[in-house]
Amino acid sequence: MKVSTIWKGKRMFDSTGPSGYSVGMDATPKYGGNGEGMTPMELLLAGLGGCMGIDITMILDRFLPEITRLEIEADGTRKETNPSGFTAIDLFFHIDGNVPDYRLWKAILMAEEKYCAVSDSLKAEIHPHLILNGVEVEKPEKTS
């Protein structure tokens, strides 16, 4: 896979992938940008959320009519020294609907451990959390 990233001036870049879609990135004013696009680190978290979401919806395909909301919030903790990459990422899966929590946990863990290429590419520890119908559900010891 090849992605082309083109400088647009100052700290702004546009990246285009094989899909033909593009995304703009910019640094915050603190780093000399105008803040006119997501930062690369924001895009990394967005990519993780999107990858996990796609895999989870594929795994739960037959249960999708029972799901009324699926929102993934990624909260990354970064090193304080350069390069200030993520050391840990908490993923909060806000799901509303009528699907048993054990099925949701199984899908979340399968996505993270087996299918999501983005999570597989990261050095950071990933900590999933399930909030089902507004209530946090503890991760089971086993998901067989």
Sequence and secondary structure as in RCSB ss.txt:
>XXXX:A:sequence
MKVSTIWKGKRMFDSTGPSGYSVGMDATPKYGGNGEGMTPMELLLAGLGGCMGIDITMILDRFLPEITRLEIEAD
GTRKETNPSGFTAIDLFFHIDGNVPDYRLWKAILMAEEKYCAVSDSLKAEIHPHLILNGVEVEKPEKTS
>XXXX:A:secstr
   EEEEEETTEEEEE TTS EEEE   GGGT    SB HHHHHHHHHHHHHHHHHHHHTGGGGGGEEEEEEEEE
EEE SSSS  EEEEEEEEEEEES  HHHHHHHHHHIIIII HHHHH  SEEEEEEEETTEEE   S   
